[in-house]
Amino acid sequence: MSTKALETNEKVVNNLFKEIEDIITTNKTKVAYQINNTLVETYFNIGKVIIENEQNGNIRAEYGKEVLLKLSKKLRDKYGNGYSLSGLYNMRLFYTRYKNFQPLAGNLSWSHYCYLIYIEDDDERSFYERECINSKWSKRELKRQIDSSLFQRLLLSNGKTNKKKVYELSKKGQQISEPTDILKDPYVFEFLGIKEEKPSLESDLEKRLVNHISEFLMELGKGFMYVGKQVRITLDNNTHYYVDLVFYNKILRSYVLIDLKMTDMKPEYVGQMNMYINYYNNEVRDDFDNETIGIILCKGKKDITLEYALGGMNNNIFASNYTYYMPNKEELIDEVERALKEVNN
C-alpha cells in the first residue's frame, strides 16, 4: 500500500474516531444526567413517603427515630449505605424544603442538595441553587460559597440593602450589568491558609493570591480573567508605577485594577488608583471596552473617609475589606436584617 493510501486511511480512521468519540461522550453525559435525575427524584419521593406517614400518625413522634433506624437497616441491607439514618433524614428534609418548588430543576446532584437543604431561608437557598446551576459550581465550590456567606456579602456590598435586591438575588441569581454588581464586602481569602492576623508585606499577599489564582478568581466572581501582576505603567518616559493585580471582566467588558493594602483605607490610595484608571482608559483599553474599574482592597475602611476621598471623581473606584477568615455568618445576617429594617422604616 502506498504512502498516500496509508495517510488517507489514517485520516479516515481519525475522522471516524472523532465522530464516534463525540457520540460516546454525549451519550455518557445524557446517561449521567438521567441517572442523577432519577436518584434525586427517588430520594424526593422517599422523603415524601416518610413525611406523609408522620402526618398520618403511622410514625409517631415518640418512637419516630426508632422506626427510621430499623427502616434504615432494612434498606441498607438490601440497597447499600446510601440509606443510612442521616440519609433518610436528608431525604425527609429535602421533601420539606422543596415540596413547593416542583418540578425539580434536575440540574444539581444529590450532593448539592445535601448542602442546600440546610439553608433555612427560602430566598437564600434559592439564590445558591440558581448560582450553582448558572455558574456550574461543584459541590466543593457550593460549600465554600455557603460557608463564606456569599449571599449576605453581596447584599451588603453596596452599603444598605433593600427588599428589591433580596428578591432579585433569590429569583435571578447574581446579575452583572454595572461595576457595583461585581463587588463583595468583605472579600474572603481563607484559601491562603493564613492562620494568624499578623502583619505581612503587600507583595507577600499578592504572591499568595497569584499562587492560588483559581480560588481567587472564584472569590472575585463571574466573568473575571487574570491579566497579570505588578503591571507597569510608564509616565513621562521614565517614571514607572505598578498596578498590583490586573483582571479583565468579560461580562462588563472592562479592565479591573486591584490595589492591595495592608492598612485601613487612606485618601491617598484613591488618588493613586485614579491615576491608574485614567492611564488604562486612555492608553490600554480598546474602543469596545467600557470604562476601567478600580478596587482598593484594604484591612478596613471608614465610610466617611471614603466619601470625602471619592467626592467629585467620575471614575469607577471602589474600596472593600478583605479577611483571612470565613466571616461570622450570624453577624452578617444580623447586619442584613438591621439594614432591611432601616430601609423599611
N, C-alpha and C positions, 0 to 999 in steps of 0.2 A: 504494500500500500504506500502510495506516495506521501511525501511530507505534507503536501497541500490537503490531501484527503484526510490525513490524521488530524490536522489542525481544524478542518471542517467538522469532523466527528467530535472533537474535543469541545468545540463551540456549541454544537447541538446538545451534547451531554450537559454542559454548564447551563445552557438556557433551560433545559428540561428540569435540571436540579433546582434552579431558582424558582420556577413555576410551582413545582411540587412542594418545595420548602415553604413557599407562601401559603399554599393550601393547608399544609400541616399546621403551621403556626397559627393561621386564622382559626382553624377548627379547634385547636388546643385551647385558644383563648375563649371560644364560644362554649366549649365543654366546661372549662373552669368557671366561667360566668354562670352557666346553668347549674352547676354543682353548688356554687356559693348561694345562688338564689334559692335553690331547693333546701339547703341547710338552714338558711335564715328563716324561710317560711316554716320549716319543720319546728324550729325552736320557738317561733312565734306562736304556733298552734299548740305546742306543749304548754307554754305559759298560759295560753287562753284556757285550756282544759283545767289546769291547776286552779286558776282564779275562779272559774265558774263552779268548780266543786267546792271551793271555800265559801263562795257566796250562797250556794245551795245547802250548806251545812254538812256536806259529806266529809269535809276535812275541818274538824273543829279546832278552834284556836288552842285549846289546852293541850292537845296532843298532835298539832299540825306538823311540828318538826319531826316527831317520831314517824308519822306516816310518810313524809317526804324522804326520810332517811332509809326506810325499808324499800320505798319505791326506787330510790337511787340505786340501792344494792341490786335489785332485780334487773334494772335497766343496764347497769354496768356489767353484770354477769353475762348478759346477752349481747349488748351493743358496744361495750367498751367504756373507757374512762371519761368520755365526753358528757356523761350523765351523772357526774358527782353531785353531792348535795349542793355545793356552791353553784354548780352549773344549773341545777334546777331553779335555784333562787334567782339566777341571772335571767333565765327564760321567763320566770314569773314577772320579774321587774321589767323585762323587755316588753311584754304584752301591756303591762300597766302604763309604761311611758308612751308607747306607740299605738295604742288601740284606736286613738282618734286621728291617726295620720295615715290611714290606709288609702290606696295600696302602698306597700313598701317600695322605696326607691329602687332597691335591688342593686345599688352601685357600691355598697360597702360590705365588707366581710363581717362575719360574726365577731371577730376580734375587735373591729372598730366599734361595733355596737356595745361590746362589753365595757368600753370606756364611756361611751355616750350616755348609757342608761343611768350612770351615777351622777349625772348633772341634773339637779332638781328643777332649775329654772327652765321653762319651755323655750323662751327666747334665746337664752344662751346655748341650750342644746341644739336648737335649730341652726344657729349660726355655725357652730362647729361642724355639724353634719353637712351643711352646704359648702363650707370652705374645704372640707375634707374631699368632697366629690369634685368641686371645681379645681382644686389645686392638686388632686391626686396624692394626698398625704398617705404615707404608710401608717401603720398602727403606731409605730415609734414616734413619727412626726406628730401625729394627732395627740398622743400622750404628752409630748413636750409642749405643744401649744396650749393644751388644757392646764398643765402644771404651771406654765408661765403666765396664766391669766390673760391670754391674748384678747379675749372679748372685752374685759374691763379696761385693759390698756388702750385699746382702740377707742373706747367710749370716752376716756379721759384725755386723749391725746390733744384735743382742741380746747382744753380748759374745761368749761362746763359742758355737760352732756344734755341731751333732751330726748323726749319720748320718740320723736320722729327718727332720730338716729338709731335708737334701740330697735325700732320697728324695721328700719331698712336693713340693719345688720342681720336681724333674725330671718327676714323674708328673702333677702337677696345675697347675703354674704357681704364681704368687703368689696365695695365698688370704688374703683380708682379713676377719677376724672380730673382731679386738680391736685396740686402739690401737697396740701394738708392731708389728703387721703392716705399718703404713704407713711405718715408719722406715727410713732408709738411713744408712750411715756409711762414708765421707763423702757429703755432697751435692756434686754436681759442677756448677759454673757456668761451664763453658768457653765457653758460648754468649754470655757477656757480652763476650768479646773483650778481657779484661784481660790484658795481656802480661807485666806485672811484679807481683811480690808487694810492692806498695807501700801505705803507709797511706792510707786514704780515710775519709770520713765515712760513718756508718751510713745517713744519708739518701741519699748518692750510690749506695750499694749497693742500697738499697730502690728508688730511682728506676730503676736499670738493670734490676732484676728485673721491675718492673711493665712497663717498655717492652718486655721480652721475655717477656710473660706466657704465650704459647703454649708456648715452650720450658721455662719454669719449671714450668708445670702438668705437662708431660710428665715432668720430672725428679721432681716430687713424687709422681707415680704415679696409680694408679687412683682414680676417684671424686671427684677434687678439683674444686671450683668456686670461682672467685675472688669474694670479697665486697667487699674494699676495703683501702686502705692508710691508715695513721695514723687508725684508727677511734677516736673519742673515747669515753672512759669518764668520767663525771662523778660525783663523790662529794661529799656534804655540800653539794650545790647549787652550789658554786663552785670545787671542786678538780678539775682536769682531768688525765687521763692519756691516753696514746695508744698503742694497740697497733700495732706496725709493719705487720703484714700479717694479714688475717683471711680464712680459707677455710672452706668447708663440704664435708665428705666425705659424699657421698650413700650410700655403702655402709655406713659406720659410723653414719650419721645423727648426726654430731657436728660442732660448730664446731671449727676447728683454728686456734689463735692462734700466730703465729710472731714471735719477737723476734730481731732481728739484732744481733749483737755483733761488734765489730772486734777484740776481745781474747780471751784464753783465758777459760775458764769461771770465774765467780766466784760464791760462795754467795749474794750479794745479788740476782743475776739470778733465782734460784729464787723468792725471796720476792716479787719484782715479778710474775713470771708467775703465782704462786699467787693473788695479788690479782686479776689479770685473769680467771683461770679462775673464781674464786668469783663475780665480778660477772656473768660470762656465764651461769653455772649458775643464778643467782638472778634475773637481770633480763632476759636475752635469749632463752635457749633456750625452745622450746615443750615441751609435755607429751610430744610424740612424739620429741623429740630426746634422744639419750644424753648422758652427761657430756662436757663440753668438754675438748679436748686441747690441751696447750701444748708447743711445740717451741722450744727455745732453740738458735739456730744461731750457733756461735762458731768462732773460729780454732783452738781446741784445747780439749780437756777432759781433766782428770785424774780417773780413776775414783774415787779415794779422796775427792777434793773433792766430787764429785757424790753419792757415797754418804752422806756426812755432811750435805750440804745438803738432800738429799731425805728424810732419816731422819724417820719419823713422819708424813709427809704422805700424804694419801689421794688427792689429785688426780693426774690423768694428766699429769705433767710429765716431759719428756724433753729431753736435750741431745744434740746431734750436731755434728760438724765439717762445715765446707764448704771447698771448694778451687776455685780458678780454673782448674785444670789437670786434664786427664784423669789419673786415678791410675795409678801404676805397676802394671800388671796382674800381673807376676811377683811383686812384693812381696805383693799381695793374695792371690794363690794360695798363696804360702808361708805367709801368716798363717792362711789357712783350713786348710791341711794341719797346721800346728802345733796349732791348736785341736782338730782332729779327733783327733790323736794324744793330746792331753791328756785328752779325753773317753774315748777307748778305754782309756787306762791307768787 
